[in-house]
Amino acid sequence: MSKIENYSFPKGLHLLTRWQAGDEAARKEMTAFFDDAIAGNFDADFLTLTSPNCVHSTASVHMLGLSVLHDLYGIESWAYYNTDPYRYVRTNLAVSRLLGIHKFYMTWALYAFTCEPLGQQMMYPDRFPPGADPDAFLINKNNWQDLKTPDFTTGIPKTIDGILSATQELTGVPPLLQISAPYSLAADIYGQEPLLADVVSDPNTVNALLDHLGDEVLGPWMDHHFETFPDGWVELSDASGSPFFIGPENCMQMSIRSIRHMLRDKPYADRVFDNNFRGDFVAGAKKKDRRSRREVQTAEDTSQEKLLELTDAKVSVNPVFIMRLEADKVNVSFYEQEAIKRNLPLTCGIGSPQIDRNSIEDIDATRISIREDARSFVESIKRVCESVDLPQDNHVGVPWPSHVYFEDINGQSHFELVEIILEEVYQSTPFKQLK
C-alpha cells in the first residue's frame, strides 16, 4: 500500500513531473497511489489541516484530477464529475497532497454546472471539463422571462450536494457551493456577444435579465444550499462580468449591482462572496497624450480614484477577503494596503497562463520572474496577517481560497514552476504575532 507521507513536498511534484513526461514507472506508481486514495486509505490524512502560523497555499485542481483519472483509468469527463462523489473528492484531495498544496479547496466546472440544470445544451469532451454549447443558447431576448426555478434535488445540484457532503466528511471543512454570478450565467445561456450588444444598446433589459436570474435561479439555489448545509458558504464567480470584459462601470452597475440585488434580505449574505472579478488595471489604464505635467497628475489621481471606487464595489460583494488575481495586473502593494486598511486577509492569485508549459517562451527568465512574484506575494500576505484581526486558525479551516492561490493547475501545468512558487511559501517564516 502507498504511504501518503512518502509524497510530501516536493516528492509528490517530482512524481507528477515524471508522469507528465510519459515515464511508465511513474505511471505505475501513480496508479498505485490513486488506487489507495480512491479506496479511502488516505482519509485520515485528509482530516489534517495546515498550520495557521505561516503563509499557506490553495489551488483549484479539478482539471488535473480529470487528466490523472483519464490517463490512469480511462475515466472521461462526464463520469468524473457526475457519477461518484467520493472518488471525485478523494482524487482532488490526493492531487492537492501530491502537489504540496497546504489547504484544500474543492472546485468543479462551476460555469457549466450552473447552466446545465436550466436545460442549457452542454458539451462534455473526454479529457476536459464540460462547457455550454456556444451554438445552442438556451434563452434569447424574447423568452428569458420564461426561465423558471430548477429542481435542486436532482441532476447537477444533487451531484454538487454529494461532492460537498463528501468533502465535509473527509476534511471537516464547511461546504462551499460554487456557482456563477448573474452576469456570467447570462453570458453562458444568452450568449456573450448578444449580451455585450445589449449591454451597450439596451442596459435596462440586461439588468432585468440579471435580476430575474438572481431571483428565480441563483437565489433559490443558495436557499437550498443553506437549508442543506447551514454552516456552508457560497462562492460566486463572474469572469464574464469583470472589468476586463465589460469595463469597470458596467461591472459595477450591472454585475456587482445584480449580486447585491440577489442578496438583499438574505440572512446568509455575509457567507456569500464573489472573488473572481478580474482586470482591475482597466480602471487605472493610462492613455498616451501630450498634456502638461499637472494635467497628467490630475489624470493619474482620477485613475487611482476609479481603482478605489472599483475596489469598494468589489468589497461590497466580497467582505471576506481581498483578492489580487493575476489578470488584475496591478502591483500587489495596492492590495496589501487595501487589505490592511479594510482589516481583511489577502489572497494573491497565480494565473493558469503563468504556469502553462505550452505558453512559456523563455523558461530561464520565467523561473526568475515567477519566483520574484511568489516572494512578493508571500511577503505581502505575511505583512497583512501580522496587521489585521484574524481568527486563531487564520482561516485554514474555511473552504475559500486564501493566501497564495493557484487559480488553476491542470495536466498542462509546468510543475517545476509550481514547485518554485511553493518553495517560497514553504520557506516563509512563521508570523511574528497574529492580532
Secondary structure, 3 states (H helix, E strand, C coil): CCCHHHHCCCHHHHHHHHHHCCCHHHHHHHHHHHHHHHHCCCHHHHCCCCCCCCCCEEECCHHHHHHHHHHHHCCCHHHHHHCCHHHHHHHHHHHHHHHCCCECCCCCCHHHHHHHHHCCCEECCCCCCCEECCCCCCCCCCCHHHCCCCCCCCHHHHHHHHHHHHHHHHHCCCCEEEEECHHHHHHHHHCHHHHHHHHHHCHHHHHHHHHHHHHHHHHHHHHHHHHHCCCCEEEEECCCCCHHHHCHHHHHHHHHHHHHHHHCCCCCHHHEEECCCCCHHHHHCCCCCCCCHHHHHHHHHHHHHHHHHHHHHHHHCCCCCEEECHHHCCCHHHHHHHHHHHCCCEEEEECHHHHECCCCCCHHHHHHHHHHHHHHHHHHHHHHHCCCCCCCCCCCCCCCCCEEEECCCCCCECHHHHHHHHHHHHCCCCCCCCC
